[in-house]
Amino acid sequence: MNRTPGRQMRQPDATTAAQRLFACHRDTVEGYLFIAPFLCIYLVFLIYPFLKGIWISLHEWDLLAVAFNPAAKILIGLENYVDTFWASKMAWGQARAGAGMTGGSGRSSATRWCSCFSLCRW
């Protein structure tokens, strides 16, 4: 061994290395801890219900039957969406009338609102 007089080899202790590592990433860790409550609330009240709604829409869902027997749902895939948008049993004329898009006068609701607001001079 080649030793020089008056010089000692010091072994780095584990706590010093851990402290240096934590000090290096302290801002990152504190940032994640600061945003963690928001992310938990965001996931529980926004993301989970959104994904659950998509999952429910892919099943044939009878609320009363599923309440008593959770296995009563049947996976039907995109059939609900196909029935909603492209089914032949959909009467678009009745849907438009029910939504108030045309009134008895044949004018659209937007036209009626515009004529109402033009009578009222603000």
N, C-alpha and C positions, 0 to 999 in steps of 0.2 A: 504494500500500500504506500502510496505516495502522499504523505501528510506534510503539510506545512505547519511549522510551529505557531501556536497562538490562534489557529483557526479551527473551529469545531463545525462538524456537519450537523445541521439541525433538521430533524424530521418534521415535515408539516403534519400537524395534527388534524383529525377529521373534522372537528368543529370549525376550524379556520377555513377549510375548504368548503364546507357546507355554507358557512356565512358568506363567503365570497360568491358562491353560486347564487344564493338567495339575493344578495345585494345587487348582483348583475341583472336579475330578472324580477326585482321587487316591484317595479312599476307595472309590469305585465301581470303579475299575480294580483296585485291590488286592483288593477283594472277589471280583471275577470271577476273578482269578488264583489266589486262595486256594481257590476251589471247583472250578476247572478239573480237577484230577486226579480228584476224586470223580466229576464228571460223565463224564469219559472212561471210568473203570472201570464206572460205572453203565450207560452206553450199551453198552459192549462185552460185559459179562457178564450183563446183565438185559434191556435193551430189545431189542437185536439178536436174541438167541435167542428171545425171545417173538414178535417179528414174523416171524422165520424159521419158527417153528413154525406160525404161522397160514398163512404162504405155502405151506408143505409140505402142510398139511391141505386146501388147495384144489386139490391135484393128485393124480392117480393115481400113486403113488410105489412103484416096485419098487426096493429098495435096491441089489440086485446089478446090475440093468440101468442104473441111474443112475450107479453107480460106474464102469462101463465106457464109458457114453455119456450125458453130462449132458443131452442133448436127448431122452432117452427118457421124460421125464415128460409127462403129458397133463393139461391144465387141465380140471378137472371141476366147479369152483365149489363150491357147497354140497352136492353130491351125497353126499359122505362123511357130513355131518351128518344129512341126510335118511335115509340108510341106517342110521345109528346109532340114531336116535330113533324113526323112523316106518316102518321097513321091515317088511313082513309076514313076512319070514323070521326076525325076531327072536323068540325064545321067551323071554318074560319070566319064565315059571315056572322054566325051567332057569337063567336068569341069577341069579334070586333064590336058588335052591338052591345054585348054585356059589359065591355070595358069602357063604354061611353065614348067611343071614337066617332060615332055618328049619332046625331039626335033625330028627333022627329022631322026636323026641317031639312035634313039631308046634309047639313053643314057639319064640318068636323068640330070637335070640342075646342080646338085651338082657335078656329075662326070665331066661335061664339065668345071665347074669352077676350079675344082682341076687340070684338064689337062692344063687349061690356065695358072694357077699359077705355075705349074711345068715347063712350057716352059720359063717363066720369072724368071731368076735367080736374086733374090733380093740380 
